[in-house]
Amino acid sequence: MKIIDEIVGLVKEHQILLQLAKDINKNNDLLEEFGILLKTHTRLEDRELFPQLTKYLNTEQLHKIQQNYD
């Protein structure tokens, strides 16, 4: 299922972003890599994942998810 593959990929990217954020303190050259990945990652979430989620989840479910991240 496409949405599951996207979610798995995004979770992996979250892990990479967290590691890069930790490593930036040791190596400033990673800042550009972090910025590029963060930009493409957030675009994918905004343009692909979130619209797909609205097809499968109702308003109450989406609201509960949002509360967990506020």
C-alpha positions as CSV (number, residue, x, y, z in Angstrom):
1,M,0.0,0.0,0.0
2,K,1.5,3.3,-1.1
3,I,0.6,5.3,2.1
4,I,2.2,2.7,4.3
5,D,5.4,2.8,2.2
6,E,5.4,6.6,2.5
7,I,4.9,6.5,6.3
8,V,7.8,4.0,6.7
9,G,10.0,6.2,4.5
10,L,9.1,9.3,6.6
11,V,9.8,7.5,9.8
12,K,13.2,6.6,8.5
13,E,13.8,10.2,7.5
14,H,12.8,11.4,11.0
15,Q,15.5,9.1,12.4
16,I,18.1,10.4,9.9
17,L,17.1,14.0,10.7
18,L,17.5,13.4,14.5
19,Q,20.9,11.9,14.0
20,L,22.0,14.7,11.7
21,A,20.8,17.3,14.2
22,K,23.0,15.6,16.9
23,D,26.0,15.4,14.6
24,I,25.8,19.0,13.4
25,N,27.4,20.1,16.6
26,K,30.4,18.0,15.7
27,N,30.5,18.7,11.9
28,N,29.0,21.9,10.5
29,D,29.3,20.5,7.0
30,L,26.2,18.5,7.8
31,L,24.0,21.6,8.1
32,E,23.4,21.8,4.3
33,E,22.5,18.1,4.2
34,F,20.1,18.5,7.1
35,G,18.5,21.6,5.5
36,I,17.9,19.8,2.2
37,L,16.5,16.7,3.8
38,L,14.2,18.7,6.1
39,K,12.9,20.8,3.2
40,T,12.1,17.7,1.0
41,H,10.7,15.8,4.0
42,T,8.3,18.5,5.0
43,R,7.1,19.0,1.4
44,L,6.4,15.3,1.1
45,E,4.4,15.4,4.4
46,D,2.4,18.5,3.3
47,R,1.8,17.5,-0.3
48,E,1.5,13.7,-0.1
49,L,1.0,12.2,3.4
50,F,-1.4,14.7,5.0
51,P,-3.8,14.8,2.0
52,Q,-3.8,10.9,1.9
53,L,-4.6,10.7,5.6
54,T,-7.7,12.9,5.2
55,K,-9.0,10.2,2.9
56,Y,-8.7,7.4,5.5
57,L,-9.2,9.2,8.8
58,N,-12.2,11.1,10.0
59,T,-12.1,14.6,11.6
60,E,-12.1,13.2,15.2
61,Q,-9.1,10.9,14.4
62,L,-7.2,13.7,12.8
63,H,-7.9,15.9,15.8
64,K,-6.5,13.3,18.2
65,I,-3.4,13.0,16.1
66,Q,-2.9,16.7,16.1
67,Q,-3.4,16.9,19.9
68,N,-0.5,14.4,20.3
69,Y,1.8,16.8,18.5
70,D,0.7,20.1,20.0
